[in-house]
Amino acid sequence: MDAAQAPIHPAETTSAKATSRDWLALSVIALPCLVYAMDLTVLNLAVPHLALDLAPSASQLLWIIDIYGFMVAGTLMLMGTLGDRIGRRRLLLIGAAAFAAASILAAFARTAEELIAARALLGIAGATLAPSTLSLIRNIFLDERERTFAIGIWIACFSSGAALGPLIGGVILTYFWWGAVFLAAVPVMIGLLIAGPILLPEFRDEKAGRLDFISAVQSIVATLALIYGMKHIAEHGLSWEAPAAIALGLGVGALFVARQKRLADPMIDLALFEHPGLGAALGINMSAMLGAMGIFVFISQYLQLVLGMSPMQAGLWTAPSGICFALGSLATPWLVRHFRPVNVLSCGLVLAVLGFTLLTRLDASDPLPVLMGSILLMCLGLSPAGTITTDLVMRIAPAERAGAASAISETSFEFGGALGIAVLGSLVAASYRLSMANVDIPAIAPDLLEPARRTLDGAVMVAARLPAMLSEPLLDAAHAAFTDALDRAALACVAATLVALLIARTRLRGV
């Protein structure tokens, strides 16, 4: 049996078992992953507070929110390859120190420009954490079963951190100023700097050559341009900037691939993509994340702007999503010992399809039971995907290229999330505008009604300036339009998850 046909089922293992020191090392590298994921979502609740304090323009506010994710996605592949060359532990510790310093700068930023710069530095530092920690897991845990379980914990920390970010942010903002949401990361990073040199071993590719600067620039430009284009579609529609950015990203990406083929020591080993399972794993990652990341943006809006919950209440209602993701990720290693991984993955995706389908049945009179049932099915169903596909990618990659392989895997998650926000954001915005175009309340002046027809946020702000006899019919129409738009977004998630299921059943059955 050749490498392309080798089974990935962890039923047989002859590798050395992990020691108690190895499991302590896992706890050390898992916590920063939790913080890294929290930083993607914790700022959402702080935006109204920092907007009052720093008075950013609309454009600056978008950059404050987006620049962290942009810089993470843009530098992931660079950091993964850099870790293979200078050492994964060394890069992790450098990144932890930089993350703590940038968190302090962000917390005490006095202008919007300072906060944007600090968030950009946070993104670059955050990009060191995912590939460094995952590649260390690949090198520390040699036993296949133990490595699958360790990756499950790693995935659980990421998914839990993203889900717990709004809840923790709500608690912090109840008692402290907006900058304190950034300071929560500092003690964790200091703990990593203390425990890391003691518990974490060092690994690097001893045969690695010098990092190619042109390849590094090409990978950053291509990734940033693609994600910027997708996010621009979600926020502003299909104006000329979005296609231009996507075309630039694709063009530079093609040049990057062509350069890797010519280099004797490429930044990304394209031979990895010859394995049939790698492309399938990346495709499943992107399809699954399209639904997971995209839909929760609108669920949060639904809870706050339609059901009228406070940020703290919305955070409490969405917190079970992180628990479900964590439980599913931790249960996956046990499941793949008793069932074929492709079957575990397929059953999970079927559950996710049922969850997204249930979301289309929201009842205005009593929506929470349907919403929570949908979240339960979605999160439990999608949770095995990250563990199984990440484990597959790390098994395909040779140990000395673990950093680059983990960066490729993590980048596929970032692309899937950005694509989900762009596609679903455009779909929700277009559906809402079409539904509200026919709404006509004669007593409301056209200049007031226009922003209400564009976005749900606009409708809520306009309604706050009107008497109850006018605000109630406007809000009823806006809530109905947004609920219909959420239904259509859920159907798009059903389609994306079915694509992931099709890839799993057709491309992974023989792996």
C-alpha positions in Angstrom: 0.0 0.0 0.0 1.5 3.4 -1.0 1.4 6.6 0.9 -1.6 7.9 -0.9 -3.6 4.8 0.0 -2.4 4.5 3.6 -5.2 4.3 6.2 -5.5 7.1 8.7 -7.6 5.1 11.1 -5.7 5.1 14.4 -6.5 1.5 15.3 -2.9 0.3 15.1 0.0 2.1 16.8 3.5 1.1 17.6 4.8 4.6 18.6 6.0 5.6 22.0 3.4 6.7 24.5 3.3 10.2 25.7 4.7 10.9 29.2 3.1 13.0 31.9 5.5 15.8 30.9 4.1 15.7 27.4 0.6 16.1 28.6 1.7 19.0 30.8 3.2 20.5 27.6 -0.1 20.1 25.9 -1.8 22.2 28.6 0.8 24.9 28.1 0.3 25.2 24.4 -3.5 24.8 24.6 -4.2 27.9 26.6 -2.7 30.5 24.2 -4.9 28.9 21.4 -7.9 29.7 23.6 -6.8 33.3 23.9 -5.9 33.6 20.2 -9.4 32.5 19.2 -11.0 34.8 21.9 -9.3 37.8 20.4 -11.2 37.2 17.1 -14.5 37.8 18.8 -14.0 39.5 22.1 -13.8 43.0 20.5 -17.3 42.8 19.1 -19.0 43.8 22.3 -16.4 46.5 23.1 -17.0 48.4 19.8 -19.8 50.7 21.1 -17.6 51.6 24.1 -14.4 52.3 22.3 -16.3 54.2 19.6 -17.5 56.7 22.2 -14.0 57.0 23.6 -11.9 57.2 20.5 -14.5 58.6 18.0 -13.2 56.6 15.0 -14.6 57.2 11.5 -16.7 54.5 9.9 -13.7 53.3 7.9 -11.4 53.3 11.0 -14.0 51.3 12.9 -14.0 48.6 10.2 -10.2 48.4 10.3 -10.2 48.1 14.1 -12.5 45.1 13.8 -11.0 43.5 10.7 -7.2 44.1 10.8 -6.6 41.4 13.4 -8.1 38.6 11.2 -6.5 40.0 8.1 -3.0 39.9 9.6 -3.5 36.5 11.1 -4.6 35.0 7.7 -2.0 36.9 5.8 1.0 35.8 7.8 0.0 32.2 8.8 1.9 30.4 6.0 5.0 32.6 6.6 5.0 31.8 10.3 4.5 28.1 9.8 7.5 27.9 7.5 9.5 30.2 9.7 8.9 27.9 12.7 10.2 24.9 10.7 13.4 26.9 10.1 14.2 28.7 13.4 12.4 26.3 15.8 8.7 25.9 16.8 9.2 26.6 20.5 11.4 29.6 19.8 8.8 31.1 17.4 6.0 30.4 19.9 7.8 32.2 22.7 8.6 35.1 20.5 5.0 35.3 19.4 3.7 35.1 23.0 5.9 38.0 24.1 4.8 40.0 21.1 1.2 39.2 21.7 1.4 40.3 25.4 3.1 43.6 24.4 0.6 44.3 21.6 -2.3 43.5 23.9 -1.0 46.2 26.4 -0.6 48.7 23.5 -4.2 48.0 22.4 -5.6 48.3 25.9 -4.1 51.8 26.4 -4.5 53.1 22.8 -5.5 56.8 22.8 -6.5 57.2 19.2 -8.1 55.0 16.5 -4.8 54.9 14.6 -2.9 53.6 17.6 -5.6 50.9 18.1 -5.5 49.8 14.5 -1.7 49.5 14.6 -1.8 47.5 17.9 -4.5 45.2 16.4 -2.3 44.6 13.4 0.7 43.7 15.6 -1.7 41.4 17.6 -2.6 39.6 14.3 1.0 39.1 13.3 1.8 37.7 16.8 -1.3 35.6 16.8 -0.3 34.0 13.5 2.7 32.4 15.3 0.5 30.6 17.8 -1.6 28.2 15.6 1.1 26.7 13.4 3.7 26.6 16.3 1.4 24.8 18.7 0.0 22.4 16.2 3.4 21.4 14.8 4.6 20.9 18.4 1.7 18.5 19.0 2.8 16.7 15.8 6.3 16.2 17.2 5.5 15.6 20.8 2.7 13.0 20.4 4.1 10.1 18.3 1.3 7.6 19.2 -1.5 8.1 16.6 -4.3 7.7 19.1 -2.8 10.1 21.5 -2.0 12.6 18.8 -5.6 12.5 17.6 -6.8 13.2 21.1 -4.3 16.0 21.5 -5.5 17.6 18.3 -9.0 17.3 19.6 -8.1 19.3 22.6 -6.3 21.8 20.4 -9.4 22.2 18.2 -11.7 22.4 21.3 -9.6 25.3 22.6 -10.0 27.2 19.4 -13.7 26.7 19.0 -14.4 27.3 22.7 -12.3 30.5 22.7 -14.2 31.9 19.7 -17.6 31.1 21.4 -16.6 32.3 24.8 -15.1 35.6 23.5 -18.4 37.5 23.6 -19.4 36.1 27.0 -16.0 37.0 28.6 -16.1 40.3 26.9 -19.5 41.0 28.3 -18.4 40.2 31.8 -15.2 42.4 31.5 -17.2 45.3 30.1 -19.7 45.2 33.0 -16.9 46.1 35.5 -14.0 47.6 33.5 -13.3 50.0 30.6 -13.1 48.7 27.0 -9.3 48.3 27.0 -9.5 45.6 29.6 -10.8 43.1 27.1 -7.2 43.0 25.7 -5.5 42.7 29.0 -7.1 39.3 29.7 -4.5 37.7 27.3 -1.4 39.1 29.1 -1.3 36.7 32.1 -1.8 33.7 29.8 1.1 34.8 27.6 3.4 35.5 30.6 2.6 32.0 31.9 3.6 30.5 28.5 6.9 32.5 28.6 7.6 31.0 32.0 6.5 27.4 31.5 7.4 27.1 27.8 11.2 26.8 28.1 10.7 24.2 30.9 8.1 21.9 29.4 8.2 22.4 25.6 10.9 20.6 23.5 12.4 22.3 20.5 11.9 21.1 17.0 13.1 22.4 13.7 13.9 21.2 10.2 17.7 20.9 10.3 17.9 20.8 6.5 15.8 23.9 6.0 17.4 26.6 3.9 17.0 30.3 4.1 13.6 31.8 4.0 12.8 33.2 0.5 11.8 36.8 1.1 9.9 37.2 -2.3 7.8 34.0 -1.5 7.0 35.4 1.9 5.8 38.7 0.4 3.8 36.9 -2.3 2.0 34.7 0.3 1.1 37.7 2.5 -0.2 39.8 -0.5 -2.2 37.0 -2.0 -3.9 36.0 1.2 -4.6 39.5 2.4 -6.0 40.5 -1.1 -8.3 37.5 -1.3 -9.7 37.9 2.2 -10.0 41.7 1.9 -12.0 41.2 -1.3 -14.4 38.6 0.3 -14.9 40.8 3.3 -15.5 43.9 1.2 -18.3 42.1 -0.7 -20.0 41.3 2.7 -19.8 44.9 3.9 -20.3 47.0 0.7 -21.6 44.7 -2.0 -20.1 43.9 -5.3 -18.3 47.2 -6.1 -15.1 47.3 -8.2 -12.7 47.1 -5.2 -13.7 43.6 -4.3 -13.2 41.9 -7.7 -10.0 43.9 -8.1 -8.7 42.7 -4.8 -9.7 39.1 -5.5 -8.1 39.2 -8.9 -4.9 40.6 -7.4 -4.9 37.8 -4.8 -5.4 35.1 -7.4 -2.7 36.6 -9.7 -0.1 36.9 -7.0 -1.1 33.4 -5.7 -0.4 32.0 -9.1 3.0 33.7 -9.1 3.7 32.2 -5.7 2.9 28.7 -6.8 5.0 29.0 -9.9 7.9 30.3 -7.8 7.6 27.4 -5.4 8.0 24.9 -8.3 11.2 26.6 -9.3 12.9 26.9 -5.9 15.2 24.2 -4.6 14.0 25.0 -1.0 10.4 26.2 -1.4 8.5 28.0 1.3 5.6 25.5 0.8 6.4 22.0 -0.3 3.9 21.5 -3.1 4.6 17.7 -3.0 2.3 17.6 0.0 -0.7 18.4 -2.3 0.0 15.2 -4.3 -1.7 13.2 -1.6 -5.4 12.9 -2.5 -6.5 13.4 1.1 -4.9 16.9 1.5 -7.1 18.7 -1.0 -10.2 16.9 0.4 -9.3 17.9 3.9 -8.8 21.6 3.0 -12.0 21.6 1.0 -14.0 20.2 3.9 -12.4 22.8 6.2 -13.4 25.6 4.0 -17.0 24.3 3.4 -17.6 23.6 7.1 -16.2 26.9 8.3 -18.3 28.8 5.7 -21.4 27.9 7.7 -19.9 27.9 11.2 -18.3 31.3 11.1 -20.8 33.0 8.8 -24.0 32.0 10.5 -23.0 33.0 14.1 -22.5 36.6 13.0 -26.2 36.8 12.2 -27.4 34.7 15.1 -25.7 37.3 17.4 -27.5 40.1 15.5 -30.8 38.2 15.8 -30.5 37.8 19.5 -29.6 41.5 20.1 -31.5 43.4 17.4 -34.6 41.2 16.9 -35.1 39.6 20.4 -33.7 42.7 22.2 -31.1 41.0 24.4 -28.2 42.8 26.0 -24.7 41.8 24.9 -24.3 39.8 28.2 -27.5 37.9 27.6 -26.6 37.2 23.9 -23.2 36.0 25.1 -24.8 33.6 27.6 -27.2 32.2 25.0 -24.4 31.6 22.5 -22.0 30.1 25.1 -23.4 26.6 24.7 -22.0 26.6 21.1 -18.5 26.6 22.5 -19.3 23.8 25.0 -20.8 21.7 22.2 -17.8 22.3 20.0 -15.5 21.3 22.8 -17.4 18.2 23.7 -17.6 17.1 20.1 -13.9 17.7 19.5 -12.9 15.7 22.6 -15.3 12.9 21.7 -14.0 12.5 18.2 -10.8 10.6 19.1 -12.9 8.0 21.0 -15.3 7.7 18.0 -12.5 7.2 15.4 -11.2 4.3 17.5 -14.5 2.4 17.0 -15.6 3.7 13.6 -13.9 4.8 10.4 -13.0 8.5 10.5 -14.9 9.2 7.2 -18.1 7.7 8.7 -17.7 9.8 11.9 -17.1 12.9 9.8 -20.1 12.1 7.5 -22.5 11.5 10.4 -21.4 14.8 12.0 -22.0 16.7 8.7 -25.5 15.2 8.5 -26.2 16.5 12.0 -25.0 19.9 10.9 -27.3 19.8 7.9 -30.2 19.1 10.2 -29.2 21.9 12.5 -29.0 24.5 9.6 -32.3 23.2 8.3 -33.9 23.6 11.7 -32.7 27.2 11.8 -35.0 27.9 8.9 -38.0 27.1 11.1 -37.6 30.0 13.6 -41.0 30.9 15.1 -41.5 34.6 16.0 -43.7 33.6 18.9 -41.2 31.3 20.6 -37.8 31.2 18.7 -35.3 30.3 21.5 -36.1 26.5 21.6 -35.7 26.2 17.9 -32.6 28.4 17.9 -30.8 26.5 20.7 -31.7 23.1 19.1 -30.2 24.3 15.9 -27.0 25.5 17.6 -26.7 22.2 19.4 -27.0 20.2 16.2 -24.7 22.5 14.2 -21.9 22.6 16.7 -21.9 18.9 17.6 -22.1 18.1 13.9 -19.3 20.4 12.7 -16.9 19.6 15.7 -15.5 16.3 14.3 -14.5 18.0 11.0 -11.7 20.1 12.5 -10.2 17.3 14.5 -10.3 14.7 11.7 -9.1 16.9 8.8 -6.4 18.5 10.9 -5.2 15.1 12.0 -5.2 13.9 8.4 -3.1 16.9 7.3 -0.6 16.4 10.1 -0.2 12.7 9.2 0.4 13.4 5.6 3.1 15.9 6.3 6.6 14.8 7.3 7.6 15.8 10.8 10.2 18.3 9.6 7.5 20.2 7.6 4.8 20.1 10.3 4.8 23.9 10.7 4.1 24.6 7.0 1.5 21.9 6.9 -0.3 23.2 10.0 -0.2 26.7 8.5 -1.9 25.4 5.3 -4.6 23.7 7.4 -5.2 26.8 9.5 -5.3 29.1 6.5 -8.1 26.9 5.0 -10.1 27.6 8.1 -9.5 31.3 7.8 -10.5 31.4 4.2 -13.6 29.4 4.9 -14.6 31.8 7.7 -13.9 34.9 5.5 -15.8 33.3 2.6 -18.7 32.5 4.9 -19.0 36.1 6.2 -18.7 37.4 2.6 -21.2 35.1 1.0 -23.7 35.0 3.8 -23.3 38.7 4.5 -24.1 39.6 0.9 -27.0 37.2 0.9 -28.5 38.5 4.1 -28.0 42.2 3.1 -29.6 41.6 -0.4 -32.5 39.6 1.0 -33.2 42.3 3.7 -33.1 45.1 1.2 -35.5 43.4 -1.1 -37.9 42.6 1.6 -37.8 46.1 3.0 -38.1 47.8 -0.4 -41.9 47.2 -0.4 -42.3 48.5 3.2 -44.1 51.9 3.1 -45.2 53.7 6.3 -46.6 57.1 5.0 -46.2 58.8 8.4 -42.4 58.2 8.3 -40.4 60.7 6.2 -38.5 59.1 3.3 -35.1 60.2 4.5 -35.7 58.4 7.8 -37.1 55.3 6.1 -34.2 54.9 3.7 -31.6 53.8 6.3 -34.1 51.4 7.8 -34.5 49.8 4.4 -30.8 49.2 4.1 -29.9 47.4 7.3 -31.5 46.1 10.5 -29.1 48.3 12.5 -30.5 51.3 10.6 -34.1 50.3 11.4 -33.4 50.0 15.1 -31.7 53.4 15.2 -34.6 55.0 13.2 -37.2 53.4 15.4 -35.5 54.8 18.5 -36.3 58.3 17.2 -40.0 57.6 16.5 -43.1 57.4 18.7 -44.3 53.9 19.5 -47.2 54.0 17.0 -44.7 54.4 14.2 -41.7 52.5 15.6 -43.6 49.3 16.2 -44.7 48.6 12.6 -41.3 49.6 11.3 -39.5 47.2 13.7 -42.1 44.4 13.0 -41.3 44.7 9.3 -37.5 44.9 9.8 -37.5 41.9 12.2 -39.6 39.9 9.7 -37.2 40.9 6.8 -34.1 39.9 8.8 -35.6 36.6 9.9 -36.4 35.7 6.3 -32.8 36.7 5.4 -31.5 34.5 8.2 -33.6 31.6 6.8 -32.0 32.0 3.3 -28.5 32.2 4.9 -29.2 28.9 6.8 -30.2 27.3 3.4 -26.9 28.4 2.0 -25.2 26.8 4.9 -27.1 23.6 4.2 -25.7 23.7 0.7 -22.1 24.3 1.8 -22.3 21.5 4.4 -23.7 19.1 1.8 -20.7 20.0 -0.4 -18.4 19.1 2.5 -20.3 15.8 2.9 -20.0 15.0 -0.8 -16.2 15.7 -0.6 -15.9 13.4 2.4 -17.9 10.5 0.8 -16.1 10.7 -2.6 -12.6 11.7 -1.7 -11.9 10.2 1.7 -13.6 6.8 1.5 -10.3 5.2 0.3 -8.1 7.0 2.7 
